[in-house]
């Protein structure tokens, strides 16, 4: 994009302090419009005459900065007076924070060395038709601010008594201009205010506050204090089995929150970083920690501005809590990038997590713009040969000891665009991503040790599978098996995408046939639940029914337990219900004991866990090194709840719900179940319930032509509301 403003920075090293840039200007005549465009190397908060210019927070967000840096545009006409001061507070954010990988010689290492810089352009159009542009240049001033420390992992330290001793002129420098792009993603904003629910004195005598809900965002403190008194807070997701504050799973993330008060009544909240937490520990408070009251503290949930589109309600309160946990897991991890977790020293856009959850994400929320921006970063970070990193933005590739991309993670290049197209029907997005999708499939053929399969490379495999060998994070499913299965799946989806775009896909159709044939020859037997799942769900097994039956036998033989990890879990219920084992699918969904989706709820979970046994049955923890209690991947089960339990399905020949199929699957284990989705064409809903006579009652609302399948019979109906009864 065209850019004329200069980049400016302080003349001194900011380290992790947040500099405050300022520009005073006068208008002198009526202003018809005032448009501010700006961005920064870090995250900023801008104000005019002391008032924030926007509800947006953590702008400009997180992109693959070496190739793409978003510029925000704000209409500030109503904020302009005769005399004005434009100020910009700039923190490290994702751009310049010491992320987990920063010292390993990759792109983040270079970004950390970048200066705290901003660039801005305020265009003033006067009522008389003249125009004036206020740009960042040497006439701006810069000083230290009250934000004495701010980083992504390590939190924020603010001193409300601080007065800068020196205000200097800004320095111009050669910042990036060729990488500037208009804002693509949804803005990040404060969404909900969460009141504290109880004050706890732990066995160690610590003062702890429980918000009753794990969230990602800011902490607001409202209090009366004397100048120089301090509020010092620590954050945690859970308490240990003795009821004490537990922070080991945050690993190296310090998550500081330290506020030095001014005199009088005041309110303080985070500005330039965020936290993932349910509990806070009050380490220091004016007048002593005993003076802290829960009414002083408010949690502020922060995530990308997405419209809620999907809802599920059932007769089972624990299942309803699971749905809530899935929603909160998505909200917590959709802060501009689909991250794995929001609290520890990681918070990366893991591609494997994103692809398994993409369908559910697009059911729960209108996530089209969110994913479109992230997919543009994926394409930007994809190597010319087709390699896709394990995280996007790709801050890990240069330290990837394995050399090749991992199946099921890199496959996000194909799976996520297809799921977004399937949900919203935007052929333009599919067209933009198609070259990236094709490069990924072609890449696999260049690195495999076996033609028409994917062998001989390192993979994450069935990550965190419960059948993992001792000491391993990977499940017991064969890595080459999983990789070859995903090779087939991505090729099949590429063919579908190409045909939707009118491309000649003959060569890839031949490739897919060869992959299936080679797969069947190489893997005539299936050794694990996940191997059965992939062989059926990707239509690779010669006898799909027999393999689904084998899976059902394995599940029952294990005591109606799943043994799957990140790769197998998203599809297990689908495979069972697609091949006549819906009752068993419901048994897994509604299972209370470990391992299950509902087991964490018995341990107080309000979000989805990284591990099935993040808190073990004896109250101990799975580990300290990798144990997030806000990890959305296993929440992918919601797409089965929408699509099979309630039966709402998009027809493949009409993406974006231009035509709908509804095929509910009721169960005697529930009294009623309902789901609704706000589509581009309107609201579709499906509810089933038991009548007093023991029959099933179906209530269906559809905005478009719909095929309704009940009791083995299908009828096609136009848009409208319908009630059916079935004995």
Secondary structure, DSSP 8 states (H G I E B T S, - for coil): ------EEE-SS--TTS-EEEEEEEE--S-EEEEEEEEEESSEEEEEETTEES-SB-SBT----TTT-EEEEEEE-GGG--SEEEEEEEEE-HHHHS--TTTTSSSHHHHHHTS--EEEEEEEEEETTS-EEEEE-STTSEEEE-SEEEEETTTEEEEETT---S--EE-EEE----TTEEE--S--EEEEEEEE--EEEE-TT--EEEEEEEEEEEEEEEEEEE-TT-EEEEEEESEE-TTS-EE-GGGTT---EEEEE--SEEEEEE--S--EEEEEEEEEE-TT-GGG--GGGEEEEEEEE---B-EEEEES-HHHHHHHHHHHHHHHHHBSSSB-S-SSSS----BHHHHHHHHHHHHHHB--HHHHHHHHHHHHHHS-TT----SBSS--SGGG-TT-S--TTTTTHHHHHHHHHHHHH--HHHHHHHHHHHHHHHHHHHHH-SSTTS--SS----SBT-TT--TT-SB-SS-HHHHHHHHHHHHHHHHHHHHHHTT---HHHHHHHHHHHHHHHHH-SS--SHHHHHHHHHTT-SSSHHHHHHHHHHHHHHTTS-----TTTHHHHHHHHHHTT-HHHHHHHHH--SSSSTTHHHHTT-SS--SSTTSB-TTS-BS-SSS--S---GGGGGHHHIIIIIS-EEE-TTSTTTTSEEE-----TT-SEEEEEEEETTEEEEEEEEE-TTS-EEEEEEESS-EEEEETTEEEEE-SEEEEEEE-
